Amino acid sequence: MNTLNIVSPTAFNGVSGVKTKYVDWDFHINVAEFDLNLGGRRYKPLRYRIQQAEKKGYHTRLARNFTSKHTYILSRHMARYNLDVWDYEELLSLDRFFREHEHGLMMEAYQNEKLVGFDVLDFFDANKILAVPLGIYLDSHLVSDFLMYENLKYARDRGYVWLDVGPTCGSVGVKRFKEKWHAKPKFQIFVQALDTTSKK
Protein backbone atom coordinates (compact mmCIF):
# COMPACT_ATOMS: atom_id res chain seq x y z
CA MET A 1 0.00 0.00 0.00
CA ASN A 2 1.28 3.47 -0.93
CA THR A 3 0.63 6.10 1.75
CA LEU A 4 1.16 9.81 2.22
CA ASN A 5 1.67 11.08 5.76
CA ILE A 6 -0.37 14.13 6.76
CA VAL A 7 0.29 16.19 9.89
CA SER A 8 -2.49 18.57 10.86
CA PRO A 9 -4.10 20.18 13.94
CA THR A 10 -7.39 18.39 13.18
CA ALA A 11 -8.36 14.85 12.26
CA PHE A 12 -9.81 14.28 8.79
CA ASN A 13 -12.71 12.20 10.03
CA GLY A 14 -14.83 10.56 7.38
CA VAL A 15 -12.35 11.20 4.55
CA SER A 16 -11.96 8.13 2.36
CA GLY A 17 -8.54 6.52 2.53
CA VAL A 18 -7.32 8.52 5.56
CA LYS A 19 -6.51 6.75 8.83
CA THR A 20 -5.08 8.31 11.98
CA LYS A 21 -1.71 6.75 12.82
CA TYR A 22 -1.37 8.45 16.21
CA VAL A 23 -2.19 11.65 18.06
CA ASP A 24 0.80 13.74 19.10
CA TRP A 25 1.50 17.00 20.89
CA ASP A 26 3.79 19.88 20.00
CA PHE A 27 5.84 20.62 23.12
CA HIS A 28 6.92 24.10 24.26
CA ILE A 29 9.13 25.37 27.08
CA ASN A 30 8.28 28.71 28.70
CA VAL A 31 11.66 30.45 28.53
CA ALA A 32 10.87 33.09 31.16
CA GLU A 33 9.73 30.49 33.71
CA PHE A 34 12.73 28.20 33.16
CA ASP A 35 15.52 28.67 35.73
CA LEU A 36 18.71 28.72 33.68
CA ASN A 37 20.71 28.55 36.92
CA LEU A 38 19.21 25.05 37.35
CA GLY A 39 18.74 25.64 41.06
CA GLY A 40 16.78 23.52 43.53
CA ARG A 41 15.43 19.96 43.55
CA ARG A 42 13.26 20.50 40.48
CA TYR A 43 16.33 20.95 38.28
CA LYS A 44 18.68 18.50 40.03
CA PRO A 45 18.70 15.86 37.21
CA LEU A 46 19.31 18.56 34.59
CA ARG A 47 21.97 20.25 36.70
CA TYR A 48 23.91 16.98 36.95
CA ARG A 49 23.70 16.32 33.21
CA ILE A 50 24.84 19.81 32.26
CA GLN A 51 27.74 19.62 34.74
CA GLN A 52 28.80 16.33 33.13
CA ALA A 53 28.49 17.84 29.64
CA GLU A 54 30.68 20.77 30.68
CA LYS A 55 33.32 18.31 31.95
CA LYS A 56 33.39 16.80 28.46
CA GLY A 57 34.36 20.20 27.10
CA TYR A 58 31.38 20.70 24.81
CA HIS A 59 30.97 24.15 23.30
CA THR A 60 28.73 25.67 20.61
CA ARG A 61 28.92 27.65 17.41
CA LEU A 62 26.20 29.10 15.20
CA ALA A 63 26.35 28.28 11.50
CA ARG A 64 24.39 28.17 8.24
CA ASN A 65 26.93 26.43 6.01
CA PHE A 66 25.94 22.76 5.63
CA THR A 67 29.21 20.85 5.15
CA SER A 68 30.41 17.29 4.67
CA LYS A 69 30.76 17.06 8.48
CA HIS A 70 27.04 17.76 8.86
CA THR A 71 26.25 15.20 6.16
CA TYR A 72 28.31 12.56 7.98
CA ILE A 73 26.52 13.19 11.28
CA LEU A 74 23.18 13.15 9.46
CA SER A 75 23.98 9.76 7.89
CA ARG A 76 25.01 8.25 11.25
CA HIS A 77 21.91 9.71 12.92
CA MET A 78 19.60 8.27 10.25
CA ALA A 79 21.25 4.85 10.47
CA ARG A 80 20.28 4.57 14.15
CA TYR A 81 16.54 5.11 13.66
CA ASN A 82 13.67 3.57 11.73
CA LEU A 83 12.19 6.66 10.10
CA ASP A 84 9.14 7.30 7.94
CA VAL A 85 9.65 8.45 4.36
CA TRP A 86 8.56 11.99 5.25
CA ASP A 87 11.25 12.11 7.97
CA TYR A 88 13.90 11.14 5.43
CA GLU A 89 12.65 13.80 3.03
CA GLU A 90 12.89 16.48 5.72
CA LEU A 91 16.38 15.44 6.85
CA LEU A 92 17.80 15.05 3.35
CA SER A 93 16.55 18.50 2.30
CA LEU A 94 18.51 20.37 4.99
CA ASP A 95 21.36 21.33 2.67
CA ARG A 96 18.88 22.81 0.19
CA PHE A 97 16.98 24.57 2.99
CA PHE A 98 20.03 26.56 4.07
CA ARG A 99 20.97 27.35 0.48
CA GLU A 100 17.50 28.55 -0.52
CA HIS A 101 16.32 30.38 2.63
CA GLU A 102 17.77 33.27 4.55
CA HIS A 103 16.18 32.31 7.87
CA GLY A 104 17.24 29.51 10.16
CA LEU A 105 20.51 28.54 11.84
CA MET A 106 22.31 25.51 13.16
CA MET A 107 23.35 25.41 16.80
CA GLU A 108 26.44 23.22 16.55
CA ALA A 109 27.99 21.21 19.40
CA TYR A 110 31.72 20.57 19.41
CA GLN A 111 33.96 18.45 21.61
CA ASN A 112 37.33 20.10 21.19
CA GLU A 113 37.21 20.76 17.42
CA LYS A 114 35.09 17.73 16.51
CA LEU A 115 31.50 18.43 15.46
CA VAL A 116 29.36 15.97 17.43
CA GLY A 117 25.84 17.24 16.74
CA PHE A 118 23.63 20.13 15.75
CA ASP A 119 20.11 21.45 16.24
CA VAL A 120 18.23 23.30 13.52
CA LEU A 121 16.76 26.61 14.75
CA ASP A 122 14.04 28.70 13.18
CA PHE A 123 12.40 31.92 14.31
CA PHE A 124 8.83 33.19 14.62
CA ASP A 125 9.43 36.73 15.79
CA ALA A 126 5.78 37.84 15.76
CA ASN A 127 4.91 35.19 18.36
CA LYS A 128 8.28 35.31 20.16
CA ILE A 129 8.88 31.63 19.44
CA LEU A 130 12.24 30.00 18.80
CA ALA A 131 11.59 26.62 17.17
CA VAL A 132 13.95 23.66 17.32
CA PRO A 133 12.34 21.20 14.89
CA LEU A 134 15.34 18.90 14.40
CA GLY A 135 18.21 17.61 16.52
CA ILE A 136 20.86 15.53 14.77
CA TYR A 137 23.67 13.94 16.78
CA LEU A 138 26.44 11.40 16.80
CA ASP A 139 26.04 8.78 19.50
CA SER A 140 27.82 11.07 21.97
CA HIS A 141 26.85 11.22 25.62
CA LEU A 142 24.75 14.22 26.76
CA VAL A 143 24.97 16.19 23.49
CA SER A 144 21.17 16.52 23.24
CA ASP A 145 20.95 17.81 26.83
CA PHE A 146 23.82 20.22 26.27
CA LEU A 147 22.23 21.66 23.13
CA MET A 148 18.81 21.99 24.77
CA TYR A 149 20.39 24.09 27.52
CA GLU A 150 22.26 26.22 24.98
CA ASN A 151 19.06 26.74 22.98
CA LEU A 152 17.28 27.96 26.11
CA LYS A 153 20.07 30.44 26.84
CA TYR A 154 20.02 31.63 23.22
CA ALA A 155 16.23 32.10 23.35
CA ARG A 156 16.37 34.03 26.62
CA ASP A 157 19.19 36.31 25.47
CA ARG A 158 17.20 37.25 22.35
CA GLY A 159 13.88 37.84 24.07
CA TYR A 160 11.95 34.77 22.91
CA VAL A 161 9.07 33.72 25.16
CA TRP A 162 8.69 30.12 23.97
CA LEU A 163 11.10 27.41 22.89
CA ASP A 164 9.15 25.12 20.56
CA VAL A 165 10.83 21.71 20.82
CA GLY A 166 8.41 19.93 18.49
CA PRO A 167 6.32 16.77 18.73
CA THR A 168 7.22 13.42 20.27
CA CYS A 169 6.99 11.63 16.91
CA GLY A 170 5.13 8.83 18.68
CA SER A 171 8.24 7.99 20.74
CA VAL A 172 7.97 7.47 24.51
CA GLY A 173 11.69 8.20 24.85
CA VAL A 174 11.42 11.53 23.02
CA LYS A 175 8.42 12.47 25.17
CA ARG A 176 10.34 11.71 28.37
CA PHE A 177 13.32 13.76 27.18
CA LYS A 178 11.15 16.81 26.50
CA GLU A 179 9.24 16.48 29.77
CA LYS A 180 12.57 16.18 31.62
CA TRP A 181 13.32 19.66 30.27
CA HIS A 182 9.95 20.89 31.61
CA ALA A 183 8.37 21.11 28.16
CA LYS A 184 4.58 21.10 28.15
CA PRO A 185 2.19 19.94 25.41
CA LYS A 186 0.79 23.05 23.74
CA PHE A 187 -0.81 22.03 20.43
CA GLN A 188 -2.39 18.73 19.53
CA ILE A 189 -1.26 17.18 16.25
CA PHE A 190 -2.88 14.38 14.27
CA VAL A 191 -0.52 12.20 12.25
CA GLN A 192 -2.60 10.54 9.54
CA ALA A 193 -1.89 8.29 6.57
CA LEU A 194 -3.61 8.73 3.21
CA ASP A 195 -3.83 5.62 1.05
CA THR A 196 -2.77 6.83 -2.41
CA THR A 197 -3.29 3.49 -4.10
CA SER A 198 -5.49 4.07 -7.13
CA LYS A 199 -8.89 2.45 -6.87
CA LYS A 200 -10.01 0.48 -9.90
C-alpha positions, 0 to 999 in steps of 0.5 A: 500500500502506498501512503502519504503522511499528513500532519495537521491540527485536526483529524480528517474524520470521514475522509476516504482513505485517511486513517489516523496513525497516532495523536501527538502533541507539539511541546513548548518550554516557557523560557521566562519560567525556566531557571537557567541557573538550574537551582533547587530539587526540580532541576537536580537531574538537569543540573547533573547532566549539564555539569557532566556535559561541561566536563566533556568540554562541549561548546557551541557555534552558530552556522548556516553552512551545511558541510560534509561534516554535517552530512556525515553526522546526518547519515550516522543519525539516520542509520540509528533510527527507523524513520518514515519516508517523510522524515527522510525527506525532511532530513535530506533536504537540509542542505537545500533549505540553508541554500534557498532560505535566509532564515534559520541557523544551526546550533552546533555542538563541538567536543574540542574541534570535533563536530558531534551534533547540531540542532536546527533553529528557526524563528517566529518573531511575531509570536516570540517563538524559537523553534527547534524542529530537528536535533541531529547527533552522533552517539555522543553522551549528553549532546542533546541535553547540552544543546537543549540548555544552549538553545534555552540560553540563546532564546532568553538572550534574544527575548523569545518567550517560547522554545518550541521543541516539536512533537514526540513523533510517537516515541515514549523516549522523546516524550520523556526527554522533552518532559525532563526539560519541563516542556509542556504539550501546547498544540495537539497534532494528528498524524494521519496516513492517506492511502494513495493506491489508485482504486479500480 
